[in-house]
């Protein structure tokens, strides 16, 4: 017989309860990668009272653990990692500095009046997309035959073939060159030297250019990636009324378009 006192089940924390409680802090810190300052301030007076050890995952205990190791985010390589904003000024990886300014203005005309941070993030996304397009193309060309068959079944043959053959870098270079040529022909100066109204007219004019022309291909590619990039920014998600990446203390239920809960309607 074991002489130890029986384990007090009233104080036990089940695995499900542990995960649910941990989820509170994961949700609060997960988007920005930083523990909210309000939680840090509230926990300050209690940190000294917590000796090193294993605790239930309450917000205060998690703040304590992070404070002990002088960390506000999980270490790189952990199962959960957060992207931190760069500390140095942004440097485009695909476009030159001048080309990046042209693309940013091009995107601004396409999207209209949007939040400046969202515009900057969208332009950076486009630069990253073009920079990685060559690697994506190479990977698509070397898919395992069974993986390719699965991709075709899910996305369609045209979409997979596009990944295997499209030369996005060439479309960008040819499009920028064509845009510069058009600007010289119409206004006798480069795109960045034009006024906002002339830039707006020039960008909108590319949408009406000849089918399969360098300008038309460039416009469609930038437009598609601008839409994709913008609607993954905070401003774009808010505009879509996106409800993901949120933590609920209890299930909010499913309301109909008329504001009536489906549960209450059946009761």
Secondary structure, DSSP 8 states (H G I E B T S, - for coil): ---S----GGG---HHHHHHHHHHHHHHHHTTSS--HHHHHHHHHHHTT--SS-----HHHHHHHHHHTT-SS--TTSSS------SS----SSS-HHHHHHHHHHHHHHH-S--HHHHHHHHHHHHHHHHHHHHHHHHHHT--HHHHHHHHHHH-HHHHHHHHH--HHHHHHHHHHHHHHHHHHHHSS-GGGS-HHHHHHHHHHHHTS-TT-HHHHHHHHHHHHHHHHHTTSHHHHHHTT---S---SS----B-TTS-BHHHHH-
